[in-house]
Amino acid sequence: MKTAYELAMERLSKSSPATKLTAGQKKEIAELESKTAAKIAERELFLKGEITKAIDRDDRAAVEQLEQQLVSNRKSLRAELEERKEKVRQGGRGYSNELSR
């Protein structure tokens, strides 16, 4: 007798079968992830420096705004990464060189 989990997994695999990625696709996805992580780290370093300056000035409004900007930047870069990874999975190019902008 199958568990509810096993039955759910069977239904899921029928509705959207898992696709096998080629070595090239895996490499491109890894490159996209690496570039995105670097871009996020770059933005974090810059904005955290700005946050420190705002704290030193005792500018709480600026600190709040910069923290929101940091969260927004992370979110948008990750969303962009997921879109590009999906393009790679679908067989297109993920435009990994565009992440270097």
Backbone torsions as a table, in degrees:
resi	resn	phi	psi	omega
1	MET	NA	134.3	-177.7
2	LYS	-88.5	149.1	177.2
3	THR	-80.2	165.3	178.7
4	ALA	-60.7	-35.7	178.5
5	TYR	-62.9	-47.3	-179.9
6	GLU	-62.2	-40.8	177.7
7	LEU	-64.4	-41.5	178.9
8	ALA	-64.5	-39.9	179.6
9	MET	-66.0	-37.2	177.3
10	GLU	-63.8	-45.0	178.7
11	ARG	-62.9	-40.3	179.6
12	LEU	-64.2	-43.1	-178.8
13	SER	-68.2	-26.5	176.4
14	LYS	-73.7	-40.2	-177.3
15	SER	-76.9	-33.9	177.0
16	SER	-145.3	87.4	-177.3
17	PRO	-61.8	144.0	179.4
18	ALA	-67.7	134.7	179.6
19	THR	-99.4	142.4	176.9
20	LYS	-86.2	130.5	178.9
21	LEU	-90.8	142.5	175.6
22	THR	-77.2	167.1	177.9
23	ALA	-61.3	-37.8	178.9
24	GLY	-65.3	-40.5	178.8
25	GLN	-65.9	-42.1	178.6
26	LYS	-61.5	-41.8	-179.8
27	LYS	-64.6	-44.0	-179.3
28	GLU	-64.8	-40.9	178.0
29	ILE	-64.0	-41.6	178.4
30	ALA	-62.8	-39.3	178.3
31	GLU	-65.8	-41.8	177.5
32	LEU	-61.0	-44.2	-179.8
33	GLU	-63.9	-41.1	-179.7
34	SER	-64.9	-45.3	179.8
35	LYS	-65.8	-37.5	178.6
36	THR	-66.8	-42.5	178.1
37	ALA	-60.4	-40.0	179.0
38	ALA	-66.3	-42.1	-179.9
39	LYS	-64.5	-41.1	178.2
40	ILE	-64.1	-43.9	180.0
41	ALA	-62.5	-40.2	178.5
42	GLU	-61.5	-46.7	179.3
43	ARG	-64.6	-39.7	179.6
44	GLU	-62.6	-45.2	-179.9
45	LEU	-60.3	-46.5	-179.7
46	PHE	-62.3	-51.9	-175.4
47	LEU	-68.7	-34.2	177.3
48	LYS	-66.6	-34.2	174.2
49	GLY	-63.8	-42.4	177.7
50	GLU	-66.3	-37.4	177.6
51	ILE	-63.4	-42.5	178.6
52	THR	-60.7	-42.7	177.7
53	LYS	-62.7	-41.5	179.7
54	ALA	-65.7	-37.8	177.2
55	ILE	-64.2	-42.9	178.9
56	ASP	-61.7	-32.9	177.7
57	ARG	-82.7	-6.0	-176.4
58	ASP	60.4	39.9	-179.4
59	ASP	-101.8	86.3	-175.1
60	ARG	-65.6	-34.4	178.9
61	ALA	-64.0	-41.6	178.9
62	ALA	-66.7	-39.3	178.5
63	VAL	-60.3	-47.0	-180.0
64	GLU	-61.1	-44.9	-179.2
65	GLN	-63.9	-41.9	-179.9
66	LEU	-67.8	-37.7	177.5
67	GLU	-65.2	-40.1	176.6
68	GLN	-65.0	-39.0	178.3
69	GLN	-63.5	-39.9	179.0
70	LEU	-62.3	-46.5	178.3
71	VAL	-62.0	-43.6	-179.7
72	SER	-63.3	-42.6	179.0
73	ASN	-62.2	-45.4	178.8
74	ARG	-58.9	-47.0	-177.1
75	LYS	-61.8	-46.1	-177.8
76	SER	-68.8	-38.3	178.0
77	LEU	-66.3	-39.0	177.8
78	ARG	-68.5	-38.1	177.4
79	ALA	-64.4	-42.0	177.8
80	GLU	-62.5	-40.3	177.6
81	LEU	-60.7	-46.5	-178.8
82	GLU	-62.9	-38.5	177.3
83	GLU	-62.4	-44.5	-178.4
84	ARG	-69.2	-37.2	176.9
85	LYS	-63.5	-39.3	178.7
86	GLU	-64.5	-38.3	176.1
87	LYS	-61.1	-41.1	178.8
88	VAL	-64.9	-44.4	179.8
89	ARG	-61.5	-33.5	-179.9
90	GLN	-78.9	-4.6	177.1
91	GLY	104.7	-4.5	177.5
92	GLY	-91.0	178.6	177.1
93	ARG	-87.2	143.8	-179.2
94	GLY	-86.8	1.8	178.8
95	TYR	54.3	50.1	-176.9
96	SER	-63.1	-25.9	179.9
97	ASN	-72.5	-18.9	178.2
98	GLU	-72.2	-21.7	-179.3
99	LEU	-70.5	-16.5	-177.8
100	SER	-80.2	1.5	179.9
101	ARG	-66.7	NA	NA
